[in-house]
Amino acid sequence: MVMIWIYLIFVSEMSYTNYYMCLLAAVVLTAFAAGASESSDTTSSRHRTLAGFEVVGVKQLPSAEITATTSITPAMISRYGISAVKDISEMAPNFYMPDYGSRMTSSVYVRGLGARMDQPVVGLNIDNVPVLNKDAYDFDVFDIERIEVLRGAQSLLNGRNTMGGQINVYTRSPWTTQGVRLEAEYGSANSFKAGAGWYHRFSPSWASALTARYYRSDGFFRNRYNNSRIGGDHGGAVRWKLSRRPHKWLSLTNVASLSIARQNGYPYASAETGQIAYNDTCFYRRTTFSDGLTVAWAGKRVVVTSITSLQYLDDNMTLDQDFTPLDYFTLTQKRREWAVTQDLFTKGTRRAYSWLGGVFGLWRRSSMQAPVTFKDEGIGRLIEERRNSVNPDYPIEWDSRNFVLDSDFDMVTGAFALYHQSTYNLGPWEFQGGLRFDLEKHTLDHHSFCDTGFSTYHILSDGSRELYSHRRVNIDDRGSLSKTYIELLPEVSVAYNADGWRAYVSAAKAYKSGGFNTQMFSDVLQQRVMQFMGLSMNYSLEDIVSYKPEKSWNFEGGVKTEWLDGRLGVDVVGFYILCRNQQLTMFPPGTVTGRIMTNAGRTISRGAELSVVYLPDDRLSLRLSYGYTKATFTRFSDSRGDYAGRRLPYAPANTLFAGATYRFPVTLVGATPSLSVDCRGAGNIYWDESNSSYQKFYALLGASLALEHKDWSVRVAGANLTSTRYSTFRFVSIGNTFYQQGHPRRFSVTLRYNL
C-alpha cells in the first residue's frame, strides 16, 4: 500500500538525519462587539500556498472566500478548553451539536438541516482526511491547533453529506511547534484529562509529532433503579504525525491515530417521574483507527495533491431500549467497518484565472449484528396482550419469557466523483463556478432470524383453559438490496471587493446520501412473528427499509467588513434553502422497538447570521455570534397528521455565543492574568414533527481565570454558572416520553506546561 511505502521512505531517511445573568452578559458584550479581526483570535483560516510545505487547507482556491466561515483560533481553544467538536457548538452562528446519549450520538444541525442518525449533514476532516462515519464525530484530541467551520453547501469540493457545511480540524505541526507539551485537568464529577505531546524537527527535511490523550469522568447523572452513576466515560487516543520535505517542491505528511472510548449509560429520564430509572445495562464502546497520507507537489503555477486514507471502526452499543425498570427488551448493535478514500486534485493560477479540479473515490464495508432481546414484560404487553385482545377465546402464551430477534447486515458503499471549480477576477469583481459529478452505489445483504414458539389455549365455559395447539416460530429470512444514485451538483457565485469590505451572492445544489433503515429490521421481524399468530403485518420490508437522498438548493448572500484598521469586523449573512426529501429520524407509531429514517416531502429554511469581533485595545477582545433559522415543512404528512407549516424538529431557531477576554496590565510570578466570560444559548428546539413539545431558548453562563506564562499556564473555569435547567433531547418510545437534562454547574482546573 502507498502509505506503507511512504513509511519505509521515512524510516530509511532517519539515518540521514442563571439565564438572566447570562442574557445581561450577552447584552453588555453585544454593546461593545461588532467585528472580526484579532491577531490571536482571527489568524487566517486558510493557507493559500504550501506554507513551509505544511499542507493546510489545500482544497481551496486562493480567492475562495465566498462562504460563511468561523475560525476557532489557538487562543480560543486554550481559553475555552476545546478538545472536541462538541465544544464549539453555538460558537459559529446556526451551528449546533447537542450533547446527549453517548459518543455515538454525534448529531450536527446547521441552518435547520441535520439528522440524528445515519448520514451527517456536515462533513468533518482532520488534517485534510475525511471522517466518513458520523458516529465517530465525538472524539477527544489533545493537540488541536485550530478549527474551521464552513457553513452552507460545500458539496462541490467535498461531495456527499456536506450540504450543511464542513468542519476542518487541524492538529499542531512539528514544523511550527517544538519540544514537549503537557496538560492535566481535574473537574466536577471526578473528571480528569491528561495529555502529552512531543514535537521535534530532526532536520530541515523531516519532522515528527507524537501525542497521547487520556480522559475519564464519573458522569453527572444517577440511575435511581440501582443508584449507580451513568453518563460517565473513559478513553484515550494516540496520534503520530510524520512529515517529510524530500525536495523544495514536494511535501509528504502522514497522520496515524488510534482512539478508544468506553462509556456507560444513557441518562434518559422519564417525563412522568422526572427520574432516570432502568434495570438493564447500557454502554457504548468504540475503537477507531485511521491513517491518512497527504502528498503535495508544488510547481510554479500548479499544485497537485493526493490525500489517501484508511479507516477502521469497531463499536458496540448495548442499551435498555425501553428505559424503564421493567423487563421489556434490550438492543445490541455491534459493528465493524473498513473504509478507503482517495482524493487526487490539482489547482493553479494564471493571471486573473484560478482553477481546481479533481477525482475522488470511496469504498466502505460495514458488518453489523443487531439482536433485540424480548423479555417478560415485552412479551406480555407487546405480543401476548396485543394478540389476545383480538381473539380472547383462544389466548396464547409464549414458551419462554426471553427470546431474541436477530439481524445481521453486510453493507457496502462505493462512490466516485469528478469535480471542477473556476474563479475569474475582473477588477473588483470575482466570478466563480463549478460542477461536480457524483456516482454512488449502496448494497445491503441482510439476514433476519428467530427460533421460538408459543402455545394456544381454549377458554372453556367454566373459565378454565385447555391446550389447543403449539406452534414453533422459526424464521430465517435473507435478501439483498441495492440502490444507485447519480448527482450533478452545480455552484455559481459573484463577489465584489472594495476597500474594507466584500459582498457576495451564491447558489449551489447539494445532497445527502440515501441509505437503509437497519434499525427497523427488528420491527419487521416482530411483525413476521405476529403473522404466525394470525395478525397481518403493518408494513412491508420494501416500504420502510430504504430512504432517499436529501437534495437542496442553497442561496446565500453576505457582507464581510473590516473597520478601525482591522480591529473591528462584522460579517452578515442571509440564506434561503429549498430542500426536497429531507431526511428525518422518527419513532413510528405504536409499540415498536426501532427508529426509522424517512423523507419529508419538501422543506424551506431561511435565516440570517451575524459574526462580530472587536478589539478596542491589545488587552480586550470581544466576540459575538448569532444565528436565526426558520425551518418549516412545506409538504409532509403521515398517518398521524399533516405537518405543513410546522417547524423542523431538533434544529434550534436561535443560537448565541458572546465572549469577552481581558488581559490585566500586571504580572504575577512572571505570568499575565486574564479573565474570560462567555454566554452561549440555543432554542426554541422542537422535539417532534407536530411541534407539540419543545425546549425554550436557554442560555448558559461560563467564566475562566487564567495565568499565562510563555512556558506554563493555569486556568480555573466554570460552566453553566447559573445552574440553568434545560433539555438536550426528548423522545417517545412505546408510549412513554423521555428526556435528557443538560449538564449542571461544573468547575475545572487546567495546568499546561511546555518543555
C-alpha positions in Angstrom: 0.0 0.0 0.0 1.2 3.5 -0.7 1.1 4.6 3.0 3.4 1.6 4.0 5.8 2.5 1.2 6.0 6.1 2.4 6.6 4.9 5.9 9.6 2.9 4.6 10.9 6.1 3.0 10.6 7.9 6.3 12.5 5.2 8.2 15.2 4.9 5.6 15.9 8.7 5.8 16.2 8.6 9.6 19.8 7.6 9.4 20.3 10.8 7.4 19.0 12.9 9.5 -28.5 31.9 35.7 -30.4 32.8 32.5 -30.8 36.5 33.1 -27.3 36.9 34.2 -26.3 35.3 31.1 -28.6 37.4 29.0 -27.3 40.5 30.7 -23.7 39.4 29.9 -24.8 38.9 26.3 -26.3 42.4 26.1 -23.2 44.0 27.6 -20.9 42.1 25.2 -23.1 42.9 22.2 -22.9 46.6 23.1 -19.2 46.5 22.6 -18.8 43.9 19.9 -19.1 44.4 16.2 -16.4 42.6 14.2 -13.9 40.0 13.3 -10.1 40.6 13.3 -7.7 39.9 16.2 -4.1 39.0 15.9 -4.7 36.0 18.2 -8.3 35.4 17.5 -8.5 35.9 13.8 -5.5 34.1 12.4 -6.1 33.5 8.8 -8.2 30.4 8.4 -6.5 29.3 5.2 -3.0 28.9 4.0 -3.2 29.6 0.3 0.2 28.1 -0.5 2.2 25.3 0.8 3.5 27.5 3.6 6.6 25.8 4.7 5.3 22.8 2.8 3.0 22.0 5.8 -0.1 21.1 3.8 -3.1 23.0 5.3 -6.4 24.0 3.7 -5.1 22.8 0.4 -8.5 22.1 -1.1 -9.4 25.7 -1.7 -8.6 28.3 -4.3 -6.5 31.3 -3.3 -9.6 33.6 -3.7 -12.2 31.2 -2.3 -13.7 33.4 0.4 -17.3 33.1 -0.9 -18.7 31.1 2.0 -19.7 31.9 5.7 -16.7 30.8 7.8 -15.9 30.8 11.5 -12.4 30.1 12.6 -11.7 28.8 16.1 -8.1 30.0 16.8 -5.4 28.6 19.1 -6.2 31.4 21.6 -9.9 30.4 21.7 -9.0 26.7 22.0 -6.9 27.4 25.1 -9.3 30.0 26.5 -12.4 27.7 26.4 -10.7 24.3 26.8 -11.7 23.0 23.4 -10.8 19.3 22.8 -13.8 18.1 20.8 -16.0 19.3 18.1 -19.0 19.4 20.5 -17.1 22.1 22.5 -17.6 24.6 19.6 -21.4 24.3 19.5 -23.0 27.8 19.1 -19.6 29.5 18.5 -20.4 29.5 14.8 -23.9 31.0 14.0 -26.6 28.4 13.5 -24.1 25.6 14.3 -25.5 23.3 17.0 -24.2 20.0 18.2 -26.1 18.8 21.3 -24.6 16.6 24.0 -26.8 13.7 24.8 -27.0 9.9 24.7 -23.4 8.6 24.1 -20.4 9.5 22.0 -22.1 7.6 19.2 -24.8 10.3 19.1 -22.9 13.0 17.1 -25.8 14.9 15.6 -25.0 18.2 14.0 -27.5 20.8 12.9 -26.7 23.8 10.7 -29.3 26.2 9.3 -32.2 23.8 10.0 -30.5 20.9 8.3 -29.4 17.8 10.2 -30.4 14.3 11.3 -30.0 12.2 14.5 -28.8 9.0 12.8 -27.1 7.7 9.7 -25.8 10.2 7.2 -24.4 13.5 8.5 -25.3 16.9 7.1 -21.9 18.3 7.8 -18.6 16.8 6.7 -15.6 16.5 9.0 -11.9 16.5 8.1 -9.0 16.0 10.5 -5.7 17.2 8.9 -7.4 17.0 5.5 -8.5 13.4 6.0 -12.4 12.9 5.9 -14.1 11.1 8.8 -16.7 9.1 7.0 -18.9 7.8 9.8 -20.9 10.4 11.8 -20.8 8.0 14.8 -17.1 8.8 15.2 -17.5 12.6 15.2 -17.4 12.9 19.0 -13.7 12.5 19.8 -11.3 14.0 22.2 -8.0 15.3 20.9 -5.0 16.8 22.8 -3.3 18.8 20.1 -5.9 20.7 18.2 -4.4 23.9 16.8 -7.4 25.4 15.1 -10.9 24.5 13.8 -12.6 25.9 10.8 -16.4 25.8 10.4 -17.7 26.4 6.8 -21.5 26.9 6.8 -23.7 26.4 3.8 -23.4 23.9 0.9 -19.9 22.5 0.5 -20.8 19.7 -1.9 -18.8 21.0 -4.9 -15.4 20.2 -3.4 -16.4 17.9 -0.6 -19.2 15.9 -2.1 -21.7 13.7 -0.2 -23.1 14.7 3.2 -21.7 18.3 3.3 -24.9 20.2 2.3 -24.9 22.0 5.7 -21.2 22.7 5.8 -17.8 21.4 6.5 -15.7 21.2 9.7 -11.9 21.2 9.3 -9.8 20.3 12.3 -6.0 20.9 12.2 -3.6 19.5 14.8 -0.3 21.0 15.7 2.5 20.8 13.3 6.0 19.6 14.2 7.4 22.3 11.8 6.0 25.1 14.0 5.8 23.5 17.4 8.9 22.1 19.1 9.6 20.4 22.4 7.2 18.7 24.9 3.7 19.9 25.8 2.0 18.6 28.9 -1.6 19.2 30.1 -3.7 18.0 33.1 -7.2 18.9 34.1 -9.4 18.0 37.0 -13.1 18.9 37.4 -16.6 18.2 38.6 -17.9 14.6 38.6 -14.4 13.4 39.3 -13.5 14.3 35.7 -9.8 14.1 34.7 -7.9 14.7 31.5 -4.2 14.4 30.7 -2.3 14.9 27.5 1.3 14.9 26.3 2.9 15.8 23.0 6.4 15.6 21.7 7.3 17.7 18.6 10.7 17.5 17.0 12.3 18.7 13.8 15.1 16.2 13.1 16.5 18.0 10.1 15.4 20.6 7.5 13.8 17.8 5.6 11.7 15.9 8.1 9.8 16.3 11.4 7.6 14.3 13.7 5.0 14.7 16.4 3.7 12.1 18.8 0.8 12.9 21.2 -1.3 10.9 23.7 -4.5 11.7 25.5 -6.4 10.1 28.4 -9.8 11.2 29.9 -12.3 9.8 32.4 -15.4 11.0 34.2 -17.9 9.5 36.7 -20.8 11.3 34.9 -23.3 13.8 36.1 -26.4 11.6 36.5 -27.6 8.7 38.6 -29.8 5.7 37.7 -32.3 5.6 40.6 -33.0 2.0 39.9 -29.7 0.9 41.4 -28.3 4.3 42.4 -25.4 3.9 40.0 -23.7 6.7 38.2 -24.3 6.9 34.5 -23.1 9.1 31.7 -19.5 8.6 32.7 -16.8 7.6 30.3 -13.1 6.9 29.9 -10.8 6.5 27.0 -7.8 7.8 25.2 -6.0 8.4 21.9 -2.6 8.3 20.4 -1.6 10.3 17.3 1.6 10.1 15.2 2.3 12.8 12.6 5.3 12.3 10.3 6.2 14.9 7.7 8.9 14.9 5.0 10.3 17.5 2.6 12.5 15.5 0.3 12.6 18.4 -2.2 11.6 22.0 -2.1 8.7 21.2 -4.4 7.4 18.1 -2.6 5.8 17.6 0.8 4.6 14.4 2.4 2.6 14.2 5.7 1.2 11.0 7.2 -1.0 11.0 10.3 -1.9 7.8 12.1 -4.3 7.8 15.1 -5.8 5.2 17.4 -8.7 6.2 19.7 -10.6 4.2 22.3 -13.9 5.3 24.0 -15.8 3.4 26.8 -19.0 4.9 28.1 -21.7 3.7 30.5 -25.4 4.5 30.5 -27.8 6.6 28.6 -29.1 9.3 31.0 -32.7 9.4 29.7 -35.2 10.4 32.4 -39.0 9.6 32.4 -41.0 12.8 31.7 -43.7 11.3 34.1 -41.4 10.8 37.1 -38.5 13.1 36.3 -36.1 10.3 37.2 -33.7 8.1 35.3 -34.6 4.5 36.3 -34.0 1.4 34.2 -32.9 -2.1 35.0 -30.7 -3.3 32.2 -27.1 -2.4 31.5 -26.4 0.4 29.0 -23.0 1.1 27.5 -21.2 2.3 24.4 -17.7 1.1 23.3 -15.7 2.3 20.3 -12.3 1.7 18.9 -11.2 3.6 15.8 -8.0 3.7 13.7 -7.2 6.0 10.8 -4.1 6.6 8.6 -4.0 9.5 6.2 -1.3 10.4 3.8 -1.2 13.8 2.1 1.3 14.3 -0.7 1.6 17.7 -2.4 3.8 18.7 -5.4 4.1 22.4 -6.0 5.2 23.7 -9.4 5.5 27.3 -10.4 1.8 27.7 -11.3 0.3 24.3 -10.4 -0.1 22.3 -7.2 -1.0 18.6 -7.3 -2.3 17.0 -4.1 -3.1 13.4 -3.2 -5.0 12.5 0.0 -5.3 8.8 0.8 -6.9 7.4 3.9 -7.5 4.0 5.6 -10.2 4.0 8.3 -11.4 1.3 10.8 -14.3 1.5 13.3 -15.3 -1.2 15.8 -18.1 -0.3 18.2 -20.8 -1.8 20.4 -24.0 -0.1 21.6 -25.9 -2.0 24.1 -28.9 -0.5 25.9 -32.1 -1.0 27.8 -34.3 0.1 24.9 -37.4 0.7 26.9 -35.5 2.8 29.6 -37.9 1.6 32.3 -37.4 -0.6 35.4 -39.5 -3.3 33.6 -38.1 -6.2 31.5 -39.3 -5.1 28.0 -36.3 -5.5 25.7 -32.7 -4.7 25.1 -30.8 -3.9 22.0 -27.2 -4.6 21.0 -25.6 -3.2 17.9 -22.1 -4.5 17.1 -20.3 -3.1 14.0 -17.0 -3.4 12.2 -16.3 -1.0 9.4 -13.4 -0.6 7.0 -13.1 2.3 4.5 -10.6 3.6 2.0 -10.7 7.0 0.3 -8.6 8.6 -2.4 -8.8 12.3 -3.4 -6.5 13.5 -6.2 -6.8 17.1 -7.3 -4.8 19.9 -8.9 -5.1 23.6 -8.7 -3.4 26.5 -10.3 -3.4 30.2 -11.2 -2.7 32.1 -14.4 -3.1 35.9 -14.2 -6.8 36.6 -13.3 -7.9 32.9 -13.7 -7.7 30.3 -10.9 -8.9 26.7 -11.1 -9.2 23.5 -9.1 -10.2 20.1 -10.3 -10.0 16.5 -9.2 -11.3 13.0 -8.8 -12.5 11.3 -5.6 -13.1 7.6 -4.8 -14.6 5.8 -1.8 -15.0 2.2 -0.7 -16.6 1.3 2.6 -17.8 -2.0 4.1 -19.7 -2.4 7.3 -20.7 -5.6 9.0 -23.3 -5.3 11.8 -25.1 -7.6 14.3 -28.2 -6.1 15.8 -30.1 -8.5 18.1 -33.2 -7.4 20.1 -33.9 -9.5 23.2 -37.5 -9.6 24.2 -38.1 -10.1 27.9 -41.0 -10.9 30.1 -42.8 -7.6 30.1 -42.2 -7.1 26.4 -43.5 -10.5 25.5 -46.5 -10.0 27.7 -47.5 -6.4 26.8 -46.3 -6.1 23.2 -47.0 -9.5 21.9 -49.4 -11.6 24.1 -51.7 -8.8 25.1 -51.9 -7.5 21.5 -52.7 -10.9 20.1 -55.2 -11.9 22.9 -57.2 -8.7 22.6 -58.0 -9.7 19.1 -59.0 -13.3 20.0 -59.6 -13.6 23.7 -61.3 -17.0 23.5 -58.1 -18.6 22.2 -55.3 -16.8 24.1 -51.6 -17.5 23.5 -48.7 -18.0 25.9 -45.1 -17.8 24.9 -42.9 -20.8 25.6 -40.2 -18.8 27.4 -40.0 -15.3 28.9 -37.0 -14.4 26.8 -36.2 -14.7 23.1 -34.1 -13.0 20.5 -35.0 -11.3 17.2 -31.6 -11.3 15.5 -30.4 -9.5 12.4 -27.1 -9.4 10.6 -26.1 -7.0 7.9 -23.3 -6.5 5.4 -23.3 -3.1 3.8 -21.0 -1.9 1.1 -20.8 1.7 -0.3 -18.8 2.6 -3.4 -18.5 6.2 -4.7 -16.8 8.0 -7.5 -16.7 11.7 -8.2 -15.3 14.3 -10.7 -15.3 18.0 -9.8 -14.0 21.3 -11.1 -14.1 24.9 -9.9 -13.0 28.0 -11.7 -12.5 31.6 -10.5 -12.0 34.7 -12.6 -11.2 38.1 -11.3 -12.2 41.2 -13.3 -11.1 44.3 -11.3 -13.1 44.3 -8.1 -15.4 41.6 -9.3 -14.9 37.9 -8.8 -16.8 35.2 -10.6 -16.8 31.6 -9.5 -18.5 28.5 -10.8 -18.1 24.8 -10.7 -19.7 21.4 -11.3 -19.4 18.0 -9.5 -20.5 14.6 -10.8 -21.2 12.0 -8.1 -21.9 8.3 -8.6 -22.7 6.3 -5.5 -23.9 2.7 -5.0 -25.2 1.1 -1.8 -25.7 -2.6 -1.3 -27.2 -4.4 1.7 -27.2 -8.1 2.4 -29.5 -8.9 5.3 -30.2 -11.9 7.4 -33.0 -11.9 10.0 -33.7 -15.0 12.1 -35.6 -16.1 15.2 -36.4 -19.5 16.8 -39.0 -19.6 19.5 -42.6 -20.8 19.9 -46.0 -20.3 21.7 -49.0 -22.3 22.8 -52.6 -21.5 22.1 -55.3 -22.3 24.7 -59.0 -22.6 24.5 -61.1 -20.9 27.2 -63.8 -23.3 28.4 -67.3 -22.4 29.7 -66.2 -22.8 33.3 -63.4 -20.3 32.8 -60.6 -22.9 32.8 -58.4 -23.4 29.8 -57.0 -26.3 27.8 -54.2 -26.6 25.4 -55.4 -26.1 21.8 -52.2 -26.1 19.8 -48.5 -25.4 19.9 -46.6 -23.7 17.1 -42.9 -23.2 16.6 -41.8 -19.8 15.3 -38.8 -20.4 13.1 -37.9 -17.5 10.8 -34.8 -17.4 8.6 -35.1 -14.5 6.1 -32.3 -13.5 3.8 -32.2 -11.0 1.0 -30.1 -8.3 -0.8 -31.0 -4.7 -1.7 -29.2 -2.2 -3.9 -29.5 1.5 -4.6 -27.6 3.6 -7.0 -27.6 7.4 -7.0 -26.2 9.9 -9.6 -26.0 13.6 -8.9 -24.9 16.7 -10.8 -24.0 19.5 -8.3 -23.5 22.9 -9.9 -22.4 26.0 -8.0 -22.1 29.7 -9.0 -21.2 32.8 -7.1 -20.3 36.5 -7.6 -18.3 38.7 -5.2 -17.4 42.4 -5.2 -14.4 43.6 -3.3 -13.9 47.1 -2.1 -11.7 48.8 0.4 -12.5 47.3 3.8 -15.5 45.2 2.7 -16.5 42.3 0.5 -20.1 41.4 -0.7 -21.1 38.1 -2.3 -24.0 36.0 -3.5 -24.0 32.3 -4.3 -26.3 29.5 -5.4 -25.4 25.8 -5.0 -27.0 22.4 -5.3 -26.1 19.9 -2.6 -27.2 16.5 -1.4 -27.0 14.0 1.5 -26.7 10.3 0.6 -29.6 7.9 0.9 -29.4 4.6 2.8 -31.0 1.7 4.6 -33.0 1.6 7.8 -31.2 -1.2 9.5 -32.7 -0.4 12.9 -36.1 -1.2 11.6 -35.4 -4.8 10.8 -36.2 -5.9 14.3 -39.7 -4.4 13.9 -40.1 -6.1 10.6 -39.1 -9.3 12.2 -41.5 -8.6 15.1 -44.3 -8.3 12.5 -43.3 -11.6 10.9 -43.7 -13.2 14.4 -47.1 -11.6 14.7 -48.1 -13.3 11.4 -47.7 -16.7 13.0 -50.4 -15.6 15.4 -52.8 -14.6 12.6 -52.1 -10.9 12.7 -51.2 -9.1 9.5 -48.1 -7.1 9.1 -48.4 -3.3 9.5 -45.8 -2.6 6.8 -43.5 -4.4 4.4 -39.8 -4.5 4.2 -39.7 -2.6 0.9 -41.9 0.1 2.4 -39.6 1.1 5.2 -36.1 -0.3 4.7 -34.7 2.4 2.5 -34.7 6.2 2.4 -33.9 8.6 -0.5 -31.1 11.1 -0.8 -31.8 14.5 0.6 -31.4 17.3 -2.0 -31.3 21.1 -1.7 -30.7 24.4 -3.5 -28.8 26.8 -1.3 -29.0 30.6 -1.9 -26.7 32.8 0.2 -25.6 36.4 0.3 -23.3 38.1 2.7 -21.1 41.1 3.5 -17.7 40.9 5.2 -16.3 44.1 6.6 -13.3 45.4 8.5 -13.1 48.7 10.3 -10.7 50.6 12.6 -7.6 49.3 10.9 -8.8 45.7 11.3 -9.7 45.9 14.9 -13.4 45.7 14.2 -15.0 43.3 11.7 -18.7 42.5 11.0 -19.9 39.6 8.9 -23.6 39.5 8.0 -25.1 36.5 6.0 -28.6 35.7 4.8 -29.6 32.3 3.4 -32.6 30.6 1.8 -32.6 26.8 1.4 -35.1 24.8 -0.7 -34.9 21.1 0.4 -36.6 18.0 -1.1 -36.8 14.6 0.6 -35.3 16.0 3.8 -34.3 13.0 6.0 -36.0 12.8 9.4 -35.4 10.4 12.2 -38.8 9.3 13.6 -40.2 6.8 16.1 -43.0 5.0 14.2 -46.5 5.0 15.8 -47.4 2.1 18.1 -45.4 -0.3 20.3 -42.4 -0.8 18.1 -38.8 -1.1 19.1 -36.9 0.8 16.4 -36.3 4.1 14.8 -36.9 4.9 11.1 -35.3 7.4 8.8 -37.9 8.8 6.5 -38.1 11.6 3.9 -40.2 14.7 4.3 -41.7 16.0 1.0 -40.3 19.5 1.0 -39.0 22.0 3.5 -37.8 25.6 3.4 -35.1 27.0 5.7 -34.3 30.7 5.8 -32.5 32.9 8.2 -29.6 35.3 9.0 -26.3 35.2 10.7 -24.1 37.8 12.5 -20.5 37.4 13.4 -18.6 40.1 15.2 -15.2 40.5 16.8 -14.0 43.8 18.3 -10.5 44.6 19.7 -10.7 48.0 21.5 -7.1 47.6 22.5 -4.4 45.0 22.9 -5.9 43.7 26.2 -9.6 43.4 25.5 -11.2 41.2 22.9 -14.9 40.8 22.3 -16.7 38.2 20.2 -20.4 37.7 19.2 -22.0 35.1 17.0 -25.8 34.9 16.5 -27.8 32.8 14.1 -31.6 32.7 13.4 -33.2 30.0 11.4 -36.9 29.4 10.4 -37.1 25.9 9.0 -40.5 24.6 8.2 -42.2 21.8 6.3 -44.0 22.9 3.1 -45.1 19.3 2.2 -45.1 16.4 4.6 -47.7 14.2 6.1 -48.0 10.7 7.6 -50.7 8.6 9.3 -50.6 11.0 12.3 -51.2 14.3 10.6 -50.2 16.9 8.0 -47.2 18.9 9.2 -47.1 21.6 6.5 -46.1 24.9 8.2 -44.7 23.3 11.3 -41.1 23.7 12.4 -38.5 21.1 11.7 -37.6 19.1 14.8 -34.2 19.2 16.7 -32.7 22.2 14.9 -32.7 25.3 17.1 -34.4 28.5 15.8 -31.7 30.7 17.5 -28.1 30.2 18.5 -26.0 32.6 20.5 -22.4 32.9 21.6 -20.9 36.0 23.3 -17.5 36.1 24.8 -15.1 38.7 26.3 -11.4 38.3 27.4 -9.4 40.9 29.3 -5.7 40.6 29.9 -4.7 42.5 33.0 -1.8 45.0 32.8 0.1 43.3 35.6 2.3 40.2 36.1 2.1 37.5 38.8 5.1 35.1 39.2 6.1 36.2 35.7 2.7 35.4 34.2 -0.1 37.5 32.8 -3.6 37.1 34.4 -6.7 37.2 32.2 -10.4 36.9 32.7 -12.8 35.4 30.2 -16.6 35.4 30.3 -18.9 33.7 27.8 -22.5 33.1 27.2 -24.0 30.5 24.8 -27.6 29.6 24.2 -30.0 27.8 21.8 -33.7 27.5 21.2 -36.5 27.1 20.6 -35.9 23.4 19.8 -39.0 21.3 18.8 -39.0 17.6 19.7 -41.4 16.2 17.1 -42.9 17.0 13.7 -46.2 18.2 15.2 -44.3 20.7 17.4 -46.3 19.5 20.4 -43.3 19.9 22.8 -40.2 22.0 22.7 -37.3 23.4 24.7 -37.5 27.1 25.1 -34.5 29.3 24.4 -31.9 28.8 27.2 -28.6 30.5 27.9 -25.6 29.2 29.8 -23.0 31.5 31.6 -19.4 30.5 31.8 -16.2 32.1 33.0 -12.5 31.4 33.5 -9.5 33.0 35.2 -6.1 32.2 33.8 -2.4 32.8 34.5 -0.4 32.6 31.2 3.4 32.3 31.0 5.4 31.5 27.9 6.3 28.1 29.4 3.2 27.3 31.5 -0.4 28.3 32.3 -3.1 27.7 34.9 -6.8 28.0 34.2 -9.8 27.8 36.6 -13.1 27.6 34.7 -16.8 27.3 35.4 -19.6 26.3 33.1 -23.4 26.8 33.5 -22.7 29.0 36.5 -26.4 29.9 36.8 -27.5 26.2 37.1 -29.9 26.6 34.2 -32.1 23.5 33.6 -32.6 22.6 30.0 -33.1 19.5 27.9 -30.8 18.4 25.1 -33.1 15.6 23.8 -36.6 14.4 24.1 -38.4 11.4 22.5 -41.3 9.0 22.8 -40.8 5.2 22.9 -43.6 2.6 23.3 -45.9 5.3 24.5 -43.5 6.7 27.2 -41.8 10.1 27.0 -38.2 10.5 28.0 -35.7 13.4 28.0 -32.1 14.1 28.8 -31.2 17.0 31.0 -28.2 19.2 30.1 -25.1 19.2 32.3 -25.4 21.1 35.6 -23.0 23.7 37.0 -19.4 22.4 37.0 -15.9 23.6 37.6 -12.4 22.6 36.4 -8.7 23.4 36.9 -6.3 23.0 34.0 -2.5 23.0 34.1 -0.3 23.3 31.0 3.5 23.2 30.7 5.9 23.4 27.8 9.4 22.0 27.9 
